[in-house]
Amino acid sequence: MKPNMDSFVTQMVDYFVEKGHKRIGFIGGSDRNIDTGKPSMDIREWSFRQSTAYYGCLNEEYIFISERFTVDDGYRMGKELLKKRYCQQHFVWQVTHWRWVCYRL
């Protein structure tokens, strides 16, 4: 089974926008280019950017990406979020390839 990551993210953004939310953020990690081994944009981040741009609510300040998306990185980015006081937005957290968390801070 291979999940459709693009569809997952698009559906989450659609849901938030349908509920009237415009300040939507993303927390995730980068992917690796299979040919070069260098970091590249993950399909979930790309889908998030495309979906929020479509609705006119893309905001770079609400996107947090780590080179290595570990538990420690997620914790660190969550703390950064709280410092910036983005407490009224909704966030899509890239937890693993199989699980997603939509969270309202």
OpenMM code with the backbone's topology and positions (N, CA, C; nanometers):
from openmm import Vec3, app, unit

residues = "MET LYS PRO ASN MET ASP SER PHE VAL THR GLN MET VAL ASP TYR PHE VAL GLU LYS GLY HIS LYS ARG ILE GLY PHE ILE GLY GLY SER ASP ARG ASN ILE ASP THR GLY LYS PRO SER MET ASP ILE ARG GLU TRP SER PHE ARG GLN SER THR ALA TYR TYR GLY CYS LEU ASN GLU GLU TYR ILE PHE ILE SER GLU ARG PHE THR VAL ASP ASP GLY TYR ARG MET GLY LYS GLU LEU LEU LYS LYS ARG TYR CYS GLN GLN HIS PHE VAL TRP GLN VAL THR HIS TRP ARG TRP VAL CYS TYR ARG LEU".split()
positions = [
    Vec3(0.0844, -0.1175, 0.0000),
    Vec3(0.0000, 0.0000, 0.0000),
    Vec3(0.0888, 0.1236, 0.0000),
    Vec3(0.0577, 0.2160, -0.0871),
    Vec3(0.1325, 0.3414, -0.0931),
    Vec3(0.0335, 0.4573, -0.0788),
    Vec3(0.0429, 0.5324, 0.0311),
    Vec3(-0.0517, 0.6431, 0.0514),
    Vec3(-0.0251, 0.7580, -0.0461),
    Vec3(-0.1312, 0.8291, -0.0796),
    Vec3(-0.1209, 0.9443, -0.1680),
    Vec3(-0.0967, 1.0681, -0.0812),
    Vec3(0.0315, 1.0998, -0.0602),
    Vec3(0.0687, 1.2102, 0.0290),
    Vec3(0.0152, 1.3444, -0.0207),
    Vec3(0.0160, 1.3645, -0.1511),
    Vec3(-0.0351, 1.4887, -0.2094),
    Vec3(-0.1827, 1.5067, -0.1720),
    Vec3(-0.2589, 1.4009, -0.1881),
    Vec3(-0.4020, 1.4067, -0.1578),
    Vec3(-0.4280, 1.4299, -0.0091),
    Vec3(-0.3490, 1.3641, 0.0779),
    Vec3(-0.3658, 1.3839, 0.2216),
    Vec3(-0.3560, 1.5314, 0.2586),
    Vec3(-0.2512, 1.5945, 0.2118),
    Vec3(-0.2261, 1.7347, 0.2481),
    Vec3(-0.3325, 1.8245, 0.1881),
    Vec3(-0.3644, 1.8022, 0.0626),
    Vec3(-0.4658, 1.8843, -0.0039),
    Vec3(-0.5991, 1.8757, 0.0701),
    Vec3(-0.6374, 1.7562, 0.1109),
    Vec3(-0.7633, 1.7386, 0.1839),
    Vec3(-0.7618, 1.8097, 0.3184),
    Vec3(-0.6472, 1.8073, 0.3866),
    Vec3(-0.6388, 1.8770, 0.5152),
    Vec3(-0.6520, 2.0273, 0.4978),
    Vec3(-0.5837, 2.0829, 0.3991),
    Vec3(-0.5938, 2.2268, 0.3743),
    Vec3(-0.7368, 2.2607, 0.3322),
    Vec3(-0.7959, 2.1816, 0.2444),
    Vec3(-0.9355, 2.2033, 0.2040),
    Vec3(-1.0266, 2.2073, 0.3260),
    Vec3(-1.0080, 2.1118, 0.4164),
    Vec3(-1.0912, 2.1033, 0.5363),
    Vec3(-1.0774, 2.2296, 0.6217),
    Vec3(-0.9545, 2.2716, 0.6473),
    Vec3(-0.9329, 2.3912, 0.7293),
    Vec3(-0.9968, 2.5141, 0.6651),
    Vec3(-0.9786, 2.5286, 0.5344),
    Vec3(-1.0347, 2.6453, 0.4648),
    Vec3(-1.1872, 2.6399, 0.4670),
    Vec3(-1.2455, 2.5219, 0.4453),
    Vec3(-1.3912, 2.5065, 0.4508),
    Vec3(-1.4464, 2.5462, 0.5872),
    Vec3(-1.3668, 2.5265, 0.6926),
    Vec3(-1.4080, 2.5629, 0.8285),
    Vec3(-1.3801, 2.7101, 0.8596),
    Vec3(-1.3295, 2.7842, 0.7603),
    Vec3(-1.3090, 2.9276, 0.7772),
    Vec3(-1.1707, 2.9695, 0.8240),
    Vec3(-1.0762, 2.8768, 0.8289),
    Vec3(-0.9413, 2.9086, 0.8755),
    Vec3(-0.8525, 2.9518, 0.7595),
    Vec3(-0.7787, 3.0587, 0.7797),
    Vec3(-0.6877, 3.1085, 0.6768),
    Vec3(-0.5424, 3.1042, 0.7215),
    Vec3(-0.5183, 3.0976, 0.8499),
    Vec3(-0.3807, 3.0922, 0.9004),
    Vec3(-0.3479, 2.9454, 0.9298),
    Vec3(-0.2908, 2.8808, 0.8299),
    Vec3(-0.2625, 2.7385, 0.8363),
    Vec3(-0.1126, 2.7191, 0.8191),
    Vec3(-0.0529, 2.6390, 0.9047),
    Vec3(0.0913, 2.6180, 0.8972),
    Vec3(0.1276, 2.4736, 0.8713),
    Vec3(0.2547, 2.4520, 0.8446),
    Vec3(0.3067, 2.3186, 0.8149),
    Vec3(0.4376, 2.2982, 0.8898),
    Vec3(0.4522, 2.1824, 0.9520),
    Vec3(0.5771, 2.1459, 1.0177),
    Vec3(0.6194, 2.0119, 0.9591),
    Vec3(0.7391, 2.0070, 0.9033),
    Vec3(0.7835, 1.8834, 0.8404),
    Vec3(0.9326, 1.8797, 0.8187),
    Vec3(0.9737, 1.7839, 0.7399),
    Vec3(1.1143, 1.7661, 0.7097),
    Vec3(1.1367, 1.7599, 0.5602),
    Vec3(1.2617, 1.7749, 0.5214),
    Vec3(1.2936, 1.7690, 0.3793),
    Vec3(1.3104, 1.6238, 0.3356),
    Vec3(1.3036, 1.6031, 0.2072),
    Vec3(1.3240, 1.4729, 0.1465),
    Vec3(1.4679, 1.4670, 0.0965),
    Vec3(1.5074, 1.3579, 0.0375),
    Vec3(1.6405, 1.3449, -0.0228),
    Vec3(1.6235, 1.3120, -0.1701),
    Vec3(1.6969, 1.3831, -0.2542),
    Vec3(1.6979, 1.3533, -0.3964),
    Vec3(1.7683, 1.2199, -0.4155),
    Vec3(1.7021, 1.1248, -0.4776),
    Vec3(1.7575, 0.9903, -0.4916),
    Vec3(1.8837, 0.9881, -0.5777),
    Vec3(1.8963, 1.0836, -0.6709),
    Vec3(2.0128, 1.0868, -0.7595),
    Vec3(2.1332, 1.1570, -0.6968),
    Vec3(2.1076, 1.2659, -0.6254),
    Vec3(2.2186, 1.3458, -0.5715),
    Vec3(2.2430, 1.3243, -0.4227),
    Vec3(2.1424, 1.2730, -0.3518),
    Vec3(2.1544, 1.2565, -0.2073),
    Vec3(2.1388, 1.3861, -0.1301),
    Vec3(2.1097, 1.4945, -0.2008),
    Vec3(2.0947, 1.6249, -0.1367),
    Vec3(1.9498, 1.6449, -0.0923),
    Vec3(1.9301, 1.7309, 0.0087),
    Vec3(1.7931, 1.7595, 0.0531),
    Vec3(1.7104, 1.8221, -0.0588),
    Vec3(1.5845, 1.7840, -0.0644),
    Vec3(1.4915, 1.8429, -0.1606),
    Vec3(1.3553, 1.8583, -0.0928),
    Vec3(1.2672, 1.9327, -0.1550),
    Vec3(1.1356, 1.9568, -0.0964),
    Vec3(1.0531, 1.8285, -0.0978),
    Vec3(0.9988, 1.7945, 0.0155),
    Vec3(0.9121, 1.6785, 0.0296),
    Vec3(0.7797, 1.7052, -0.0416),
    Vec3(0.7172, 1.6021, -0.0967),
    Vec3(0.5910, 1.6170, -0.1684),
    Vec3(0.4824, 1.6771, -0.0795),
    Vec3(0.4881, 1.6490, 0.0504),
    Vec3(0.3861, 1.7030, 0.1409),
    Vec3(0.4010, 1.8532, 0.1575),
    Vec3(0.5245, 1.8998, 0.1665),
    Vec3(0.5462, 2.0445, 0.1742),
    Vec3(0.5033, 2.1100, 0.0439),
    Vec3(0.5399, 2.0490, -0.0687),
    Vec3(0.5021, 2.1043, -0.1996),
    Vec3(0.3503, 2.1141, -0.2106),
    Vec3(0.2800, 2.0075, -0.1716),
    Vec3(0.1334, 2.0060, -0.1778),
    Vec3(0.0736, 2.1113, -0.0865),
    Vec3(0.1323, 2.1261, 0.0318),
    Vec3(0.0843, 2.2270, 0.1254),
    Vec3(0.0986, 2.3667, 0.0646),
    Vec3(0.2150, 2.3945, 0.0083),
    Vec3(0.2390, 2.5256, -0.0528),
    Vec3(0.1418, 2.5512, -0.1682),
    Vec3(0.1216, 2.4513, -0.2523),
    Vec3(0.0299, 2.4667, -0.3655),
    Vec3(-0.1135, 2.4906, -0.3181),
    Vec3(-0.1565, 2.4114, -0.2210),
    Vec3(-0.2950, 2.4225, -0.1721),
    Vec3(-0.3210, 2.5561, -0.1033),
    Vec3(-0.2297, 2.5974, -0.0164),
    Vec3(-0.2517, 2.7241, 0.0535),
    Vec3(-0.2380, 2.8421, -0.0424),
    Vec3(-0.1505, 2.8325, -0.1412),
    Vec3(-0.1394, 2.9390, -0.2413),
    Vec3(-0.2697, 2.9492, -0.3215),
    Vec3(-0.3285, 2.8373, -0.3541),
    Vec3(-0.4548, 2.8348, -0.4277),
    Vec3(-0.5632, 2.9128, -0.3524),
    Vec3(-0.5675, 2.8964, -0.2210),
    Vec3(-0.6677, 2.9643, -0.1384),
    Vec3(-0.6237, 3.1044, -0.0938),
    Vec3(-0.5038, 3.1449, -0.1334),
    Vec3(-0.4557, 3.2783, -0.0972),
    Vec3(-0.4136, 3.2906, 0.0482),
    Vec3(-0.3748, 3.1795, 0.1101),
    Vec3(-0.3366, 3.1858, 0.2513),
    Vec3(-0.1967, 3.1281, 0.2769),
    Vec3(-0.1125, 3.1224, 0.1742),
    Vec3(0.0252, 3.0772, 0.1923),
    Vec3(0.1029, 3.1848, 0.2668),
    Vec3(0.1652, 3.1468, 0.3766),
    Vec3(0.2465, 3.2397, 0.4549),
    Vec3(0.3732, 3.1658, 0.4971),
    Vec3(0.4874, 3.2132, 0.4469),
    Vec3(0.6155, 3.1476, 0.4754),
    Vec3(0.6466, 3.1414, 0.6252),
    Vec3(0.5951, 3.2364, 0.7010),
    Vec3(0.6209, 3.2369, 0.8458),
    Vec3(0.5561, 3.1184, 0.9165),
    Vec3(0.4598, 3.0553, 0.8526),
    Vec3(0.3883, 2.9434, 0.9126),
    Vec3(0.4432, 2.8083, 0.8678),
    Vec3(0.5547, 2.8079, 0.7954),
    Vec3(0.6132, 2.6833, 0.7454),
    Vec3(0.7463, 2.6596, 0.8161),
    Vec3(0.7568, 2.5444, 0.8814),
    Vec3(0.8768, 2.5073, 0.9552),
    Vec3(0.9282, 2.3746, 0.8989),
    Vec3(1.0501, 2.3761, 0.8444),
    Vec3(1.1087, 2.2582, 0.7822),
    Vec3(1.2446, 2.2308, 0.8441),
    Vec3(1.2713, 2.1046, 0.8702),
    Vec3(1.4000, 2.0632, 0.9244),
    Vec3(1.4679, 1.9695, 0.8250),
    Vec3(1.5994, 1.9743, 0.8196),
    Vec3(1.6746, 1.8829, 0.7322),
    Vec3(1.6517, 1.7380, 0.7757),
    Vec3(1.6568, 1.7154, 0.9040),
    Vec3(1.6344, 1.5814, 0.9591),
    Vec3(1.5132, 1.5916, 1.0506),
    Vec3(1.4046, 1.5354, 1.0104),
    Vec3(1.2842, 1.5489, 1.0909),
    Vec3(1.2806, 1.4395, 1.1967),
    Vec3(1.3406, 1.4699, 1.3099),
    Vec3(1.3437, 1.3775, 1.4231),
    Vec3(1.2486, 1.4282, 1.5310),
    Vec3(1.2319, 1.3493, 1.6339),
    Vec3(1.1486, 1.3913, 1.7476),
    Vec3(1.2054, 1.5202, 1.8067),
    Vec3(1.3372, 1.5265, 1.8216),
    Vec3(1.4005, 1.6468, 1.8771),
    Vec3(1.3767, 1.7689, 1.7887),
    Vec3(1.3851, 1.7498, 1.6560),
    Vec3(1.3588, 1.8612, 1.5650),
    Vec3(1.2139, 1.9082, 1.5746),
    Vec3(1.1217, 1.8121, 1.5830),
    Vec3(0.9804, 1.8472, 1.5975),
    Vec3(0.9553, 1.9248, 1.7255),
    Vec3(1.0190, 1.8820, 1.8330),
    Vec3(1.0071, 1.9507, 1.9617),
    Vec3(1.0625, 2.0926, 1.9516),
    Vec3(1.1791, 2.1053, 1.8889),
    Vec3(1.2425, 2.2365, 1.8726),
    Vec3(1.1537, 2.3293, 1.7892),
    Vec3(1.0998, 2.2787, 1.6792),
    Vec3(1.0150, 2.3620, 1.5937),
    Vec3(0.8849, 2.3995, 1.6645),
    Vec3(0.8319, 2.3064, 1.7438),
    Vec3(0.7126, 2.3380, 1.8221),
    Vec3(0.7383, 2.4501, 1.9213),
    Vec3(0.8569, 2.4485, 1.9842),
    Vec3(0.8927, 2.5557, 2.0769),
    Vec3(0.9080, 2.6885, 2.0035),
    Vec3(0.9652, 2.6859, 1.8829),
    Vec3(0.9766, 2.8080, 1.8020),
    Vec3(0.8389, 2.8636, 1.7716),
    Vec3(0.7472, 2.7746, 1.7394),
    Vec3(0.6095, 2.8138, 1.7124),
    Vec3(0.5500, 2.8897, 1.8293),
    Vec3(0.5661, 2.8346, 1.9474),
    Vec3(0.5088, 2.8972, 2.0660),
    Vec3(0.5717, 3.0330, 2.0948),
    Vec3(0.7004, 3.0475, 2.0687),
    Vec3(0.7667, 3.1759, 2.0880),
    Vec3(0.7104, 3.2819, 1.9949),
    Vec3(0.6699, 3.2409, 1.8757),
    Vec3(0.6171, 3.3362, 1.7785),
    Vec3(0.4691, 3.3627, 1.8014),
    Vec3(0.4120, 3.2924, 1.8946),
    Vec3(0.2727, 3.3119, 1.9348),
    Vec3(0.1734, 3.2894, 1.8209),
    Vec3(0.1983, 3.1855, 1.7434),
    Vec3(0.1035, 3.1466, 1.6380),
    Vec3(-0.0016, 3.0551, 1.6991),
    Vec3(-0.0729, 3.1044, 1.7961),
    Vec3(-0.1625, 3.0175, 1.8714),
    Vec3(-0.3043, 3.0112, 1.8166),
    Vec3(-0.3350, 3.0829, 1.7116),
    Vec3(-0.4697, 3.0781, 1.6565),
    Vec3(-0.4752, 3.0056, 1.5231),
    Vec3(-0.3622, 2.9583, 1.4746),
    Vec3(-0.3590, 2.8911, 1.3472),
    Vec3(-0.3756, 2.7406, 1.3630),
    Vec3(-0.3952, 2.6770, 1.2517),
    Vec3(-0.3999, 2.5319, 1.2462),
    Vec3(-0.2749, 2.4860, 1.1726),
    Vec3(-0.2184, 2.3755, 1.2181),
    Vec3(-0.0944, 2.3259, 1.1615),
    Vec3(-0.1085, 2.1819, 1.1161),
    Vec3(-0.0405, 2.1519, 1.0079),
    Vec3(-0.0281, 2.0165, 0.9599),
    Vec3(0.1125, 1.9715, 0.9978),
    Vec3(0.1227, 1.8683, 1.0796),
    Vec3(0.2519, 1.8172, 1.1251),
    Vec3(0.2822, 1.6896, 1.0494),
    Vec3(0.3985, 1.6830, 0.9894),
    Vec3(0.4435, 1.5616, 0.9225),
    Vec3(0.5051, 1.4727, 1.0290),
    Vec3(0.4310, 1.3752, 1.0776),
    Vec3(0.4788, 1.2929, 1.1882),
    Vec3(0.5643, 1.1778, 1.1348),
    Vec3(0.5095, 1.0966, 1.0489),
    Vec3(0.5847, 0.9913, 0.9806),
    Vec3(0.5252, 0.9789, 0.8418),
    Vec3(0.5745, 0.8865, 0.7654),
    Vec3(0.5179, 0.8659, 0.6324),
    Vec3(0.3766, 0.8091, 0.6394),
    Vec3(0.3394, 0.7508, 0.7511),
    Vec3(0.2104, 0.6838, 0.7615),
    Vec3(0.1099, 0.7565, 0.8492),
    Vec3(0.1572, 0.8487, 0.9309),
    Vec3(0.0652, 0.9164, 1.0225),
    Vec3(0.0760, 1.0663, 1.0047),
    Vec3(-0.0357, 1.1328, 1.0242),
    Vec3(-0.0412, 1.2784, 1.0182),
    Vec3(-0.1131, 1.3286, 1.1411),
    Vec3(-0.0787, 1.4474, 1.1800),
    Vec3(-0.1479, 1.5097, 1.2919),
    Vec3(-0.1919, 1.6484, 1.2470),
    Vec3(-0.3176, 1.6760, 1.2614),
    Vec3(-0.3693, 1.8111, 1.2405),
    Vec3(-0.3960, 1.8655, 1.3796),
    Vec3(-0.3411, 1.9794, 1.4082),
    Vec3(-0.3450, 2.0256, 1.5459),
    Vec3(-0.3800, 2.1729, 1.5513),
    Vec3(-0.4651, 2.2076, 1.6436),
    Vec3(-0.4956, 2.3473, 1.6667),
    Vec3(-0.4246, 2.3890, 1.7933),
    Vec3(-0.3366, 2.4865, 1.7816),
    Vec3(-0.2641, 2.5344, 1.8991),
    Vec3(-0.3473, 2.6356, 1.9741),
] * unit.nanometer
topology = app.Topology()
chain = topology.addChain("A")
for resn in residues:
    res = topology.addResidue(resn, chain)
    for name in ("N", "CA", "C"):
        topology.addAtom(name, app.Element.getBySymbol(name[0]), res)
